[in-house]
Amino acid sequence: MKYKKENNIVDGQNNPKINSYITKCQNEIRELEESFKKSTELLIASYEEYLSHINPSPKFLPVNVTIKILDKGVEMKNVRIDRATIVGDLKKIVATHMENIGNPITEFQNANVFVLYKSFSSMNDIENNLNDGILLIDESIPILQHNPQPGSLILLKGKLYCQSDAPKQCFKSTFKPGLKMDYFSCINCNQRWICRPCIEECHKGHQVKSYIRDHNAEWACCYCFKKRQMYSIP
């Protein structure tokens, strides 16, 4: 009988004190689990509230738009507009693109203005309704303040003066040793040995014909009448 009683104490199967400890521990574990669950939920809720205050408004998210230079028929697709982009940045984007295609801009004029068309539509529709867009005049306001949509169109209106618009220079002004030049004869002016720039600029609309191609000039030769030199056709 003594052995059996000691064995029951060791096993704890019928010991009220040990059973009480076990129950107490289990209750504490459940309380801790419940507390941990509530703490986790509070942490997630607090983090979501924090994110809701720092997430940018959808209207300030970057968008890709198309910029079209109306005067030159040049189109730039997928231009990224972010929350810091202003009109001055658009000018830099256009200037860089024109330089990359070999026709740098000489200067922007007051008549060069950007117009934003929020909803994408065909160029025919836009050209028939050029007054329906938003004029981007204030260069200090970010473009995204006007809430452009992805795929929106920004037109650059007005005559854009580029290197190709500058008067062509006579070969007498650009001559360097080793340069070759095409020369022409002008029937109307009864002249020959006229360089290509002058035949295209000074004799536009005249009856002309090729005189000599790829001439390896040894000096700055051009007998255009505007340069006060004459070399008449015999």
C-alpha atoms as an extended CHARMM CRD file, in Angstrom:
* protein
*
       234  EXT
         1         1  MET       CA              0.0000000000        0.0000000000        0.0000000000  PROA      1               0.0000000000
         2         2  LYS       CA              2.8410000000        2.3810000000        0.7900000000  PROA      2               0.0000000000
         3         3  TYR       CA              4.4700000000        1.8120000000       -2.5980000000  PROA      3               0.0000000000
         4         4  LYS       CA              1.2430000000        2.3980000000       -4.4610000000  PROA      4               0.0000000000
         5         5  LYS       CA              0.6230000000        5.7010000000       -2.6530000000  PROA      5               0.0000000000
         6         6  GLU       CA              4.1260000000        7.0100000000       -3.4870000000  PROA      6               0.0000000000
         7         7  ASN       CA              3.7010000000        5.9510000000       -7.0860000000  PROA      7               0.0000000000
         8         8  ASN       CA              0.4730000000        7.9390000000       -7.3760000000  PROA      8               0.0000000000
         9         9  ILE       CA              2.2580000000       11.0130000000       -6.0110000000  PROA      9               0.0000000000
        10        10  VAL       CA              5.0230000000       10.6740000000       -8.6240000000  PROA      10              0.0000000000
        11        11  ASP       CA              2.6110000000       10.1700000000      -11.5280000000  PROA      11              0.0000000000
        12        12  GLY       CA              0.3790000000       13.0160000000      -10.4260000000  PROA      12              0.0000000000
        13        13  GLN       CA             -2.6260000000       11.3900000000      -12.0080000000  PROA      13              0.0000000000
        14        14  ASN       CA             -4.7920000000       11.7380000000       -8.9110000000  PROA      14              0.0000000000
        15        15  ASN       CA             -2.9390000000       14.5840000000       -7.1920000000  PROA      15              0.0000000000
        16        16  PRO       CA             -5.2020000000       17.6600000000       -6.9030000000  PROA      16              0.0000000000
        17        17  LYS       CA             -2.2820000000       20.0280000000       -6.3210000000  PROA      17              0.0000000000
        18        18  ILE       CA             -0.4400000000       19.0420000000       -9.4980000000  PROA      18              0.0000000000
        19        19  ASN       CA             -3.6660000000       19.0900000000      -11.5060000000  PROA      19              0.0000000000
        20        20  SER       CA             -4.2660000000       22.6120000000      -10.2440000000  PROA      20              0.0000000000
        21        21  TYR       CA             -0.8230000000       23.7080000000      -11.4380000000  PROA      21              0.0000000000
        22        22  ILE       CA             -1.4390000000       22.1650000000      -14.8440000000  PROA      22              0.0000000000
        23        23  THR       CA             -4.7890000000       23.9160000000      -15.1890000000  PROA      23              0.0000000000
        24        24  LYS       CA             -3.2700000000       27.1840000000      -14.1140000000  PROA      24              0.0000000000
        25        25  CYS       CA             -0.4510000000       26.8930000000      -16.6500000000  PROA      25              0.0000000000
        26        26  GLN       CA             -2.8630000000       26.0510000000      -19.4510000000  PROA      26              0.0000000000
        27        27  ASN       CA             -4.9950000000       29.0770000000      -18.5810000000  PROA      27              0.0000000000
        28        28  GLU       CA             -1.9470000000       31.3330000000      -18.5650000000  PROA      28              0.0000000000
        29        29  ILE       CA             -0.8510000000       29.9700000000      -21.9490000000  PROA      29              0.0000000000
        30        30  ARG       CA             -4.3010000000       30.6850000000      -23.4020000000  PROA      30              0.0000000000
        31        31  GLU       CA             -4.2080000000       34.1970000000      -21.9490000000  PROA      31              0.0000000000
        32        32  LEU       CA             -0.7570000000       34.7980000000      -23.4340000000  PROA      32              0.0000000000
        33        33  GLU       CA             -1.8680000000       33.5020000000      -26.8520000000  PROA      33              0.0000000000
        34        34  GLU       CA             -4.9300000000       35.7330000000      -26.7480000000  PROA      34              0.0000000000
        35        35  SER       CA             -2.8250000000       38.7090000000      -25.7000000000  PROA      35              0.0000000000
        36        36  PHE       CA             -0.3290000000       38.0160000000      -28.4780000000  PROA      36              0.0000000000
        37        37  LYS       CA             -3.1430000000       37.7780000000      -31.0350000000  PROA      37              0.0000000000
        38        38  LYS       CA             -4.6300000000       41.1050000000      -29.9250000000  PROA      38              0.0000000000
        39        39  SER       CA             -1.1920000000       42.7640000000      -29.9360000000  PROA      39              0.0000000000
        40        40  THR       CA             -0.5560000000       41.5320000000      -33.4710000000  PROA      40              0.0000000000
        41        41  GLU       CA             -3.9310000000       42.8400000000      -34.6660000000  PROA      41              0.0000000000
        42        42  LEU       CA             -3.2630000000       46.2320000000      -33.0680000000  PROA      42              0.0000000000
        43        43  LEU       CA              0.1950000000       46.3800000000      -34.6510000000  PROA      43              0.0000000000
        44        44  ILE       CA             -1.1810000000       45.5740000000      -38.1220000000  PROA      44              0.0000000000
        45        45  ALA       CA             -3.9790000000       48.1350000000      -37.7150000000  PROA      45              0.0000000000
        46        46  SER       CA             -1.4940000000       50.8150000000      -36.6270000000  PROA      46              0.0000000000
        47        47  TYR       CA              0.8500000000       50.0530000000      -39.5470000000  PROA      47              0.0000000000
        48        48  GLU       CA             -1.9970000000       50.2150000000      -42.0710000000  PROA      48              0.0000000000
        49        49  GLU       CA             -3.0780000000       53.5630000000      -40.6420000000  PROA      49              0.0000000000
        50        50  TYR       CA              0.4970000000       54.8120000000      -40.9410000000  PROA      50              0.0000000000
        51        51  LEU       CA              0.7210000000       53.7040000000      -44.5810000000  PROA      51              0.0000000000
        52        52  SER       CA             -2.5790000000       55.4030000000      -45.3790000000  PROA      52              0.0000000000
        53        53  HSD       CA             -1.0170000000       58.7240000000      -44.3910000000  PROA      53              0.0000000000
        54        54  ILE       CA              2.2110000000       58.3420000000      -46.3520000000  PROA      54              0.0000000000
        55        55  ASN       CA              0.9130000000       56.7050000000      -49.5390000000  PROA      55              0.0000000000
        56        56  PRO       CA              0.6760000000       59.2960000000      -52.3640000000  PROA      56              0.0000000000
        57        57  SER       CA             -2.6700000000       60.1410000000      -53.8390000000  PROA      57              0.0000000000
        58        58  PRO       CA             -3.3140000000       58.3090000000      -57.1350000000  PROA      58              0.0000000000
        59        59  LYS       CA             -3.2620000000       61.6350000000      -58.9760000000  PROA      59              0.0000000000
        60        60  PHE       CA              0.3810000000       62.1030000000      -57.9410000000  PROA      60              0.0000000000
        61        61  LEU       CA              1.5800000000       58.7230000000      -59.2160000000  PROA      61              0.0000000000
        62        62  PRO       CA              3.9050000000       58.8690000000      -62.2600000000  PROA      62              0.0000000000
        63        63  VAL       CA              2.3030000000       58.4280000000      -65.6820000000  PROA      63              0.0000000000
        64        64  ASN       CA              3.6330000000       57.9280000000      -69.2040000000  PROA      64              0.0000000000
        65        65  VAL       CA              2.4310000000       60.4390000000      -71.7830000000  PROA      65              0.0000000000
        66        66  THR       CA              3.1410000000       61.2990000000      -75.4180000000  PROA      66              0.0000000000
        67        67  ILE       CA              4.7130000000       64.6410000000      -76.3410000000  PROA      67              0.0000000000
        68        68  LYS       CA              4.1710000000       65.8590000000      -79.8920000000  PROA      68              0.0000000000
        69        69  ILE       CA              5.8780000000       68.8660000000      -81.4890000000  PROA      69              0.0000000000
        70        70  LEU       CA              3.1670000000       70.1430000000      -83.7870000000  PROA      70              0.0000000000
        71        71  ASP       CA              5.4420000000       72.3510000000      -85.9110000000  PROA      71              0.0000000000
        72        72  LYS       CA              7.9760000000       69.5990000000      -86.6310000000  PROA      72              0.0000000000
        73        73  GLY       CA              5.7180000000       66.5310000000      -86.6850000000  PROA      73              0.0000000000
        74        74  VAL       CA              7.9880000000       64.9560000000      -84.0570000000  PROA      74              0.0000000000
        75        75  GLU       CA              6.4570000000       62.5390000000      -81.5380000000  PROA      75              0.0000000000
        76        76  MET       CA              7.9430000000       61.2460000000      -78.2980000000  PROA      76              0.0000000000
        77        77  LYS       CA              6.1410000000       58.3200000000      -76.7230000000  PROA      77              0.0000000000
        78        78  ASN       CA              6.2550000000       56.9640000000      -73.1620000000  PROA      78              0.0000000000
        79        79  VAL       CA              7.6190000000       60.1440000000      -71.5900000000  PROA      79              0.0000000000
        80        80  ARG       CA              7.5060000000       59.6640000000      -67.8130000000  PROA      80              0.0000000000
        81        81  ILE       CA              5.8530000000       62.4600000000      -65.8550000000  PROA      81              0.0000000000
        82        82  ASP       CA              6.3580000000       62.3230000000      -62.0790000000  PROA      82              0.0000000000
        83        83  ARG       CA              5.2160000000       64.5470000000      -59.2190000000  PROA      83              0.0000000000
        84        84  ALA       CA              8.1840000000       66.9270000000      -59.6440000000  PROA      84              0.0000000000
        85        85  THR       CA              7.9320000000       67.4420000000      -63.4180000000  PROA      85              0.0000000000
        86        86  ILE       CA              7.2230000000       71.0440000000      -64.4430000000  PROA      86              0.0000000000
        87        87  VAL       CA              7.0900000000       72.8650000000      -67.7930000000  PROA      87              0.0000000000
        88        88  GLY       CA             10.8220000000       73.6050000000      -67.6160000000  PROA      88              0.0000000000
        89        89  ASP       CA             11.4860000000       69.8670000000      -67.4780000000  PROA      89              0.0000000000
        90        90  LEU       CA              9.3090000000       69.3330000000      -70.5680000000  PROA      90              0.0000000000
        91        91  LYS       CA             11.4460000000       71.8760000000      -72.4270000000  PROA      91              0.0000000000
        92        92  LYS       CA             14.5990000000       69.9960000000      -71.4190000000  PROA      92              0.0000000000
        93        93  ILE       CA             13.0760000000       66.7010000000      -72.5810000000  PROA      93              0.0000000000
        94        94  VAL       CA             12.1410000000       68.2190000000      -75.9510000000  PROA      94              0.0000000000
        95        95  ALA       CA             15.5230000000       69.9480000000      -76.3510000000  PROA      95              0.0000000000
        96        96  THR       CA             17.4240000000       66.7250000000      -75.6100000000  PROA      96              0.0000000000
        97        97  HSD       CA             15.2920000000       64.7530000000      -78.0680000000  PROA      97              0.0000000000
        98        98  MET       CA             15.7590000000       67.3150000000      -80.8670000000  PROA      98              0.0000000000
        99        99  GLU       CA             19.5040000000       67.3400000000      -80.2710000000  PROA      99              0.0000000000
       100       100  ASN       CA             19.6110000000       63.5330000000      -80.3950000000  PROA      100             0.0000000000
       101       101  ILE       CA             17.8870000000       63.4820000000      -83.7800000000  PROA      101             0.0000000000
       102       102  GLY       CA             20.3420000000       66.0260000000      -85.1780000000  PROA      102             0.0000000000
       103       103  ASN       CA             18.1780000000       69.1510000000      -85.2140000000  PROA      103             0.0000000000
       104       104  PRO       CA             18.9810000000       71.1560000000      -82.0480000000  PROA      104             0.0000000000
       105       105  ILE       CA             16.6380000000       73.8990000000      -80.9070000000  PROA      105             0.0000000000
       106       106  THR       CA             18.0850000000       77.3960000000      -81.2620000000  PROA      106             0.0000000000
       107       107  GLU       CA             15.6990000000       78.8730000000      -78.6720000000  PROA      107             0.0000000000
       108       108  PHE       CA             12.1800000000       78.5920000000      -77.3210000000  PROA      108             0.0000000000
       109       109  GLN       CA              9.8010000000       81.4250000000      -78.2100000000  PROA      109             0.0000000000
       110       110  ASN       CA              6.9750000000       82.9050000000      -76.1400000000  PROA      110             0.0000000000
       111       111  ALA       CA              4.6170000000       81.3330000000      -78.6730000000  PROA      111             0.0000000000
       112       112  ASN       CA              5.8870000000       77.8680000000      -77.7540000000  PROA      112             0.0000000000
       113       113  VAL       CA              3.3580000000       76.5910000000      -75.2290000000  PROA      113             0.0000000000
       114       114  PHE       CA              2.5280000000       73.1110000000      -73.9990000000  PROA      114             0.0000000000
       115       115  VAL       CA             -1.1040000000       71.9710000000      -74.0570000000  PROA      115             0.0000000000
       116       116  LEU       CA             -2.2960000000       68.9270000000      -72.1250000000  PROA      116             0.0000000000
       117       117  TYR       CA             -5.0760000000       66.7040000000      -73.4430000000  PROA      117             0.0000000000
       118       118  LYS       CA             -6.0730000000       64.3760000000      -70.6100000000  PROA      118             0.0000000000
       119       119  SER       CA             -8.0000000000       61.7340000000      -72.5470000000  PROA      119             0.0000000000
       120       120  PHE       CA             -6.2840000000       60.0120000000      -75.4100000000  PROA      120             0.0000000000
       121       121  SER       CA             -7.8800000000       60.6420000000      -78.7710000000  PROA      121             0.0000000000
       122       122  SER       CA             -6.8230000000       60.7550000000      -82.4060000000  PROA      122             0.0000000000
       123       123  MET       CA             -4.7160000000       63.6120000000      -83.7370000000  PROA      123             0.0000000000
       124       124  ASN       CA             -7.5240000000       64.5350000000      -86.1290000000  PROA      124             0.0000000000
       125       125  ASP       CA             -9.8880000000       65.0760000000      -83.1920000000  PROA      125             0.0000000000
       126       126  ILE       CA             -7.3030000000       67.1050000000      -81.3090000000  PROA      126             0.0000000000
       127       127  GLU       CA             -6.3100000000       69.2670000000      -84.2800000000  PROA      127             0.0000000000
       128       128  ASN       CA             -9.9730000000       70.0900000000      -84.8140000000  PROA      128             0.0000000000
       129       129  ASN       CA            -10.3490000000       71.0570000000      -81.1350000000  PROA      129             0.0000000000
       130       130  LEU       CA             -7.0330000000       72.6830000000      -80.2440000000  PROA      130             0.0000000000
       131       131  ASN       CA             -8.7100000000       74.9010000000      -77.6670000000  PROA      131             0.0000000000
       132       132  ASP       CA            -10.0230000000       71.9850000000      -75.5850000000  PROA      132             0.0000000000
       133       133  GLY       CA             -6.7230000000       71.2560000000      -73.8560000000  PROA      133             0.0000000000
       134       134  ILE       CA             -5.1860000000       72.6850000000      -70.6760000000  PROA      134             0.0000000000
       135       135  LEU       CA             -2.5570000000       75.3620000000      -71.2640000000  PROA      135             0.0000000000
       136       136  LEU       CA              0.5240000000       74.6270000000      -69.1510000000  PROA      136             0.0000000000
       137       137  ILE       CA              1.5330000000       78.2460000000      -68.6460000000  PROA      137             0.0000000000
       138       138  ASP       CA              2.6170000000       78.3930000000      -65.0000000000  PROA      138             0.0000000000
       139       139  GLU       CA              6.0890000000       76.8520000000      -65.0310000000  PROA      139             0.0000000000
       140       140  SER       CA              6.1150000000       76.4190000000      -61.2500000000  PROA      140             0.0000000000
       141       141  ILE       CA              3.1190000000       74.0390000000      -61.0890000000  PROA      141             0.0000000000
       142       142  PRO       CA              3.8940000000       70.2930000000      -61.4220000000  PROA      142             0.0000000000
       143       143  ILE       CA              2.2150000000       68.7240000000      -64.4570000000  PROA      143             0.0000000000
       144       144  LEU       CA              0.5560000000       66.0890000000      -62.2520000000  PROA      144             0.0000000000
       145       145  GLN       CA             -1.4890000000       68.8380000000      -60.6040000000  PROA      145             0.0000000000
       146       146  HSD       CA             -3.5600000000       68.7690000000      -63.7960000000  PROA      146             0.0000000000
       147       147  ASN       CA             -4.2230000000       65.0410000000      -63.3280000000  PROA      147             0.0000000000
       148       148  PRO       CA             -3.0540000000       63.6620000000      -66.6980000000  PROA      148             0.0000000000
       149       149  GLN       CA             -4.0560000000       60.0800000000      -67.4460000000  PROA      149             0.0000000000
       150       150  PRO       CA             -1.7210000000       57.3610000000      -68.7840000000  PROA      150             0.0000000000
       151       151  GLY       CA             -1.5300000000       57.8250000000      -72.5430000000  PROA      151             0.0000000000
       152       152  SER       CA             -2.4440000000       61.5090000000      -72.4030000000  PROA      152             0.0000000000
       153       153  LEU       CA             -1.0580000000       63.8110000000      -75.0770000000  PROA      153             0.0000000000
       154       154  ILE       CA              0.9850000000       66.9740000000      -74.5510000000  PROA      154             0.0000000000
       155       155  LEU       CA              1.2730000000       69.1920000000      -77.6340000000  PROA      155             0.0000000000
       156       156  LEU       CA              4.0200000000       71.7710000000      -78.0750000000  PROA      156             0.0000000000
       157       157  LYS       CA              2.3930000000       74.5270000000      -80.1160000000  PROA      157             0.0000000000
       158       158  GLY       CA              3.9460000000       77.4510000000      -81.9640000000  PROA      158             0.0000000000
       159       159  LYS       CA              6.8220000000       77.7170000000      -84.4040000000  PROA      159             0.0000000000
       160       160  LEU       CA              9.8130000000       75.9180000000      -82.9300000000  PROA      160             0.0000000000
       161       161  TYR       CA             13.0720000000       77.3520000000      -84.2390000000  PROA      161             0.0000000000
       162       162  CYS       CA             15.7190000000       74.7080000000      -84.7540000000  PROA      162             0.0000000000
       163       163  GLN       CA             19.0380000000       74.4740000000      -86.5010000000  PROA      163             0.0000000000
       164       164  SER       CA             17.2790000000       73.3570000000      -89.6890000000  PROA      164             0.0000000000
       165       165  ASP       CA             15.3550000000       76.6610000000      -89.7550000000  PROA      165             0.0000000000
       166       166  ALA       CA             18.4750000000       78.8140000000      -89.7430000000  PROA      166             0.0000000000
       167       167  PRO       CA             19.5590000000       80.3080000000      -93.0950000000  PROA      167             0.0000000000
       168       168  LYS       CA             22.0190000000       78.0530000000      -94.8850000000  PROA      168             0.0000000000
       169       169  GLN       CA             25.5680000000       79.4000000000      -94.8010000000  PROA      169             0.0000000000
       170       170  CYS       CA             27.5770000000       79.9170000000      -97.9500000000  PROA      170             0.0000000000
       171       171  PHE       CA             30.5990000000       77.6800000000      -98.4400000000  PROA      171             0.0000000000
       172       172  LYS       CA             32.7480000000       80.8280000000      -98.2050000000  PROA      172             0.0000000000
       173       173  SER       CA             31.7640000000       81.0290000000      -94.5310000000  PROA      173             0.0000000000
       174       174  THR       CA             32.1680000000       77.3650000000      -93.6480000000  PROA      174             0.0000000000
       175       175  PHE       CA             35.2090000000       76.4250000000      -95.7620000000  PROA      175             0.0000000000
       176       176  LYS       CA             37.8730000000       74.2610000000      -94.1740000000  PROA      176             0.0000000000
       177       177  PRO       CA             40.7510000000       72.5540000000      -96.0110000000  PROA      177             0.0000000000
       178       178  GLY       CA             39.7480000000       69.0890000000      -97.1580000000  PROA      178             0.0000000000
       179       179  LEU       CA             35.9870000000       69.7840000000      -97.3370000000  PROA      179             0.0000000000
       180       180  LYS       CA             34.1470000000       68.7990000000     -100.4930000000  PROA      180             0.0000000000
       181       181  MET       CA             31.2820000000       70.7470000000     -102.0240000000  PROA      181             0.0000000000
       182       182  ASP       CA             28.6840000000       70.2900000000     -104.7580000000  PROA      182             0.0000000000
       183       183  TYR       CA             28.5370000000       73.1900000000     -107.2130000000  PROA      183             0.0000000000
       184       184  PHE       CA             25.6920000000       74.2390000000     -109.4780000000  PROA      184             0.0000000000
       185       185  SER       CA             24.8410000000       76.5340000000     -112.3350000000  PROA      185             0.0000000000
       186       186  CYS       CA             21.8540000000       78.8990000000     -112.2210000000  PROA      186             0.0000000000
       187       187  ILE       CA             20.2540000000       79.4490000000     -115.6140000000  PROA      187             0.0000000000
       188       188  ASN       CA             18.1550000000       82.3820000000     -114.4380000000  PROA      188             0.0000000000
       189       189  CYS       CA             21.1560000000       84.2650000000     -113.0410000000  PROA      189             0.0000000000
       190       190  ASN       CA             23.5620000000       83.1060000000     -115.7470000000  PROA      190             0.0000000000
       191       191  GLN       CA             26.0420000000       81.9510000000     -113.0920000000  PROA      191             0.0000000000
       192       192  ARG       CA             27.9780000000       78.8560000000     -112.2190000000  PROA      192             0.0000000000
       193       193  TRP       CA             30.2330000000       77.6980000000     -109.4050000000  PROA      193             0.0000000000
       194       194  ILE       CA             27.4460000000       78.2870000000     -106.9150000000  PROA      194             0.0000000000
       195       195  CYS       CA             27.7170000000       76.1760000000     -103.7390000000  PROA      195             0.0000000000
       196       196  ARG       CA             24.8460000000       73.9660000000     -102.6180000000  PROA      196             0.0000000000
       197       197  PRO       CA             23.7810000000       76.1180000000      -99.6190000000  PROA      197             0.0000000000
       198       198  CYS       CA             23.4990000000       79.2010000000     -101.8400000000  PROA      198             0.0000000000
       199       199  ILE       CA             21.6780000000       77.3450000000     -104.6300000000  PROA      199             0.0000000000
       200       200  GLU       CA             19.1370000000       76.1690000000     -102.0440000000  PROA      200             0.0000000000
       201       201  GLU       CA             18.8480000000       79.5020000000     -100.2170000000  PROA      201             0.0000000000
       202       202  CYS       CA             19.5800000000       82.3300000000     -102.6520000000  PROA      202             0.0000000000
       203       203  HSD       CA             18.4180000000       80.6770000000     -105.8760000000  PROA      203             0.0000000000
       204       204  LYS       CA             15.3290000000       78.9300000000     -104.5560000000  PROA      204             0.0000000000
       205       205  GLY       CA             12.7800000000       78.5430000000     -107.3630000000  PROA      205             0.0000000000
       206       206  HSD       CA             15.3490000000       79.2090000000     -110.1120000000  PROA      206             0.0000000000
       207       207  GLN       CA             16.2120000000       76.8560000000     -112.9210000000  PROA      207             0.0000000000
       208       208  VAL       CA             19.4420000000       75.1780000000     -111.8330000000  PROA      208             0.0000000000
       209       209  LYS       CA             21.6030000000       72.2580000000     -112.8870000000  PROA      209             0.0000000000
       210       210  SER       CA             24.5350000000       70.3800000000     -111.4300000000  PROA      210             0.0000000000
       211       211  TYR       CA             27.9300000000       71.7550000000     -112.3830000000  PROA      211             0.0000000000
       212       212  ILE       CA             30.3960000000       69.5850000000     -110.4530000000  PROA      212             0.0000000000
       213       213  ARG       CA             29.8760000000       67.0780000000     -107.6270000000  PROA      213             0.0000000000
       214       214  ASP       CA             32.1280000000       66.4080000000     -104.6110000000  PROA      214             0.0000000000
       215       215  HSD       CA             34.6040000000       69.0380000000     -105.6280000000  PROA      215             0.0000000000
       216       216  ASN       CA             37.6550000000       69.0240000000     -103.3520000000  PROA      216             0.0000000000
       217       217  ALA       CA             37.8680000000       72.7720000000     -102.9210000000  PROA      217             0.0000000000
       218       218  GLU       CA             41.2730000000       74.3210000000     -102.2990000000  PROA      218             0.0000000000
       219       219  TRP       CA             39.7940000000       77.6400000000     -101.2740000000  PROA      219             0.0000000000
       220       220  ALA       CA             36.4620000000       79.1640000000     -100.2270000000  PROA      220             0.0000000000
       221       221  CYS       CA             34.9030000000       79.2420000000     -103.6480000000  PROA      221             0.0000000000
       222       222  CYS       CA             31.3250000000       80.3930000000     -104.4070000000  PROA      222             0.0000000000
       223       223  TYR       CA             30.2190000000       82.7860000000     -107.1250000000  PROA      223             0.0000000000
       224       224  CYS       CA             26.7590000000       83.5240000000     -105.8310000000  PROA      224             0.0000000000
       225       225  PHE       CA             25.5750000000       87.0380000000     -106.7880000000  PROA      225             0.0000000000
       226       226  LYS       CA             24.7810000000       87.7580000000     -103.1150000000  PROA      226             0.0000000000
       227       227  LYS       CA             28.4590000000       87.3870000000     -102.3260000000  PROA      227             0.0000000000
       228       228  ARG       CA             29.3110000000       90.0910000000     -104.8830000000  PROA      228             0.0000000000
       229       229  GLN       CA             31.2330000000       87.6250000000     -107.0140000000  PROA      229             0.0000000000
       230       230  MET       CA             30.2750000000       86.6590000000     -110.5270000000  PROA      230             0.0000000000
       231       231  TYR       CA             31.2670000000       83.7920000000     -112.7690000000  PROA      231             0.0000000000
       232       232  SER       CA             29.0170000000       83.9680000000     -115.7770000000  PROA      232             0.0000000000
       233       233  ILE       CA             28.0840000000       81.0130000000     -117.8950000000  PROA      233             0.0000000000
       234       234  PRO       CA             29.8640000000       81.5280000000     -121.2440000000  PROA      234             0.0000000000
